[in-house]
Amino acid sequence: MTSTITTDTHEHVDLLWDAVIEGDEYAAREVVAGALDAGLPAESVLLDVIGAVQRRVGEAWAEARINVAQEHAATAINERVIASLPVRRREIRHGRVTVACVDGEWHALPARLLAETLTLRGFAVDYLGAQVPAPHLIAHLHRTAPDAVALSSSIPTRLPTAHATITACQAAGVPVIVGGAAFGPDGRYAKLLGAQAWAPDARAAADRLAGEPLDRPLAVHQPIDDLPHLADQEYSLVMRTSTTLVAGMYSGLAERVPAMREYTEQQRQYTAEDLAHIVEFLAAALYVGDSELFTGFLGWTTGILAARGVPPYTLRVGLDLLTAQLRDFPRASELLTEGASHLDRLVQKEGPA
């Protein structure tokens, strides 16, 4: 199926955006009810109106045009609006699908949109929501015997957990389709981690599940079977020492960036979180063996810091400090060198902040 975005759809998107940013849930419900009354299909309301607004919310937060509280409030309104939709489920004419977020993944709205879309398409759906621990998910699969599991993850640092969950679902005999930004814009990490299928969005996922059945897992295997480079233990060692690595970066940064002496408590907290994210994304890149995951994160972070008025050289200093701590880790050192070069090119291209 193709998107049904029209001029009228964009008008509904603008109206819903205004409502959620103002924190007006009642206005948001009226916008969605109006879209349905105007003849917009329920699936388009879900994906082309509510989904489009949620993407705009994420972009606005990344660009520091709204704060965390506004982002949370807008997301909560969108979730309640979805729950209030007067949508009738079609007769069940497809199989059963379990929809869940990977453990540690709190961005549940994409999975919720998929669950609602599948329900509209005539699937029997078990929606388990955000942050589902793998043991509980597997227990659910044994109890309900679905035809497929749809796993959602937006954050690449959850890829190791996603991999373990995919493997566990397959060991239970259930094929897996994955989606979300964590798996890359082209789904490269879905294939790498052994999922049976990947979809770029809810509509494409519903189309795929409505087509040929996903291939059933043929054999039980371990995550290292997919990623033999994990045998060097660098990923495990970096994760095990992450707290120490972040502390070393923070103290070194405080010495080398005099402006930190004037930081507010909130700025210090942001700095510590940013340093922790560097280590987490480095570990994720070590796990999948892909430098683009790390350099992409650095580019995104540079934009976030610029929106906060933080010069990019502080990020460069942080990389140098982490490199010094991981000098005995060949793959980590290579990733950090690539990251530093990428950051230098970005700064050179954009000019000094």
Buried (B, 14 or more C-beta within 10 A) or exposed (E): EEEBBEEBBEBBBBBBBBBBBBBBBEBBBBBBBBBBEEEBEBBBBBBBBBBBBBEBBBEBBBEBEBEEEBBEBBBBBBBEBBEEBEBEEEEEEBBBBBBBBBBBBEBBBBBBBBBBBBBBBBBBBBBBEBBBBBEEBBEBBEEEEBBBBBBBBBBBBBBBBBBBBBBBBBBBEBBBBBBBBBBBEEBBBBBBBBBBBBBBBBBBBBBBBBEEEBEEBEEEEEBEEBBEEBEBEBBBBBBEBBEEBBEBBBEBBBEBBEEBEEBEEEBEEBBBEBBBBBBBBBBBBBBBBBBEBBBBBBBEBBBBBBEEEBBBBBBBBBBBBBBEBBEEBEBBBEBBEBBBEBBEEBBEEEEEE
